[in-house]
Amino acid sequence: MGVSAVDIAGARKNVESEIPEWDFDKVRKDARTAWNNYLSKIDITTSDKEDKTIFYTALYHTAISPNLFTDADGRYLGMDLEVHQGDTINPLYTVFSLWDTFRASHPLYTLLEPERVTDFVKSMIRQYEYYGYLPIWQLWGQDNYCMIGNHSIPVITDAILKGIPGIDMEKAYEAVYNSSVTSHPNSPFEVWEKYGFMPENIQTQSVSITLEQAFDDWCVAQLAAKLNKDADYQRFHKRSEYYRNLFHPKTKFFQSKNDKGEWIEPFDPYQYGGNGGHPFTEGNAWQYFWYVPHNIQALMELTGGTKAFEQKLDTFFTSTYKSEQMNHNASGFVGQYAHGNEPSHHVAYLYNFAGQPWKTQKYVSHILNTLYNSTSSGYAGNDDCGQMSAWYVFSAMGFYPVNPADGRYIIGSPLLDECTLKLAGNKEFRIRTIRKSPEDIYIQSVTLNGKKHKDFFITHQDIMNGGTMVFKMGKKPSGWGK
């Protein structure tokens, strides 16, 4: 079968170019080889056969999209719905489920497929050249605006800060900057800067947009700082703190306001929103409370300090109350934590910031072992173009990018006995887990290249340098990481 977004002739040329021998067995063999080349970028050892099946199924899912959109002759359907003659050296990709995949899928690509990250970023910039802003949720070359925020921004920022080669930084910054000041659906920036938050009576999904836009603005600020654009840094750093303007000091939740600055009542932290008509997007106030990944320390202070933050996390993971108005995307529950949708994905790792890493280890292990399996219903929700899978891949290895643009991976509870990442430059990063039984889910000690490692995170550079990380595990919590 040949597929083209341009025309039937293009589909025919794609077939003729990619399978000229017209040999079914060769196509099958070549496909198997191509997939094995990708899956072999992480080599794992585990005594549990199902865990191995789940892991490689997840890794396979992470590579189903984004999709190549350029025909074999370099032609593609542009965002203006006109056919353009491009080239095969700079392929165009599409299907960017960015509201989902910016969290873990794209950080995973920076480890496994850095050369393809360059092509992804260039493809996003291509949309900017047509639209005037970067992709929000792009499907087959067109933005469908089905989600909020503009999470091309953290993807591009992360790629540049990690030193991914082949990206024109000034052009990328131009795209990032203009995507943050040019109003477009769900992003009225004149409202954003006038009020310092999104008023619900002007922009629905206001609380979720405020929280997510604040993070995007933090990313703009980091890129501005790297390029020595101080005035821009100051502007976007200020905007990155706008989440504070929707924090209610009495309820200690993020809540909606109107354009007069009045709290909108009644407020029920358990009530869900969908994709419009409510302050929250595919979640509730409990699930969105934790979305300040760029300033967890400030979030703890707003909550009332480290202990209050820990207690709120405890309530979050144990409260089983359900609102009558559930959202169909909410699934895979651990208390109010909903692993079946993305706003919850980083939350189990936040106990580390409160000095209770053993609770992160407890809940991460629980999610890995109970919310994934090898049956046809093996996921707790929509994989969303690989994000649910990327969570598993990272977490099974032992860490996760809570802030997907700060170059740090927060340590959880490794599932695998051994894991080796095959990196650029023929380097390898090996992770060994020493345990006596599967019940040994708590970290007793960690070493990085033979030295004791007490931080609750490792950096992207730690991994890219190559080396060995060893976890020693036990049945009971220890004092590690505090």
Order of alpha helices (4+ residues) and beta strands (2+ residues): alpha-alpha-beta-alpha-beta-beta-beta-beta-alpha-alpha-alpha-beta-beta-alpha-alpha-alpha-alpha-alpha-beta-beta-alpha-alpha-alpha-beta-beta-alpha-alpha-beta-beta-beta-beta-beta-beta-beta-alpha-beta
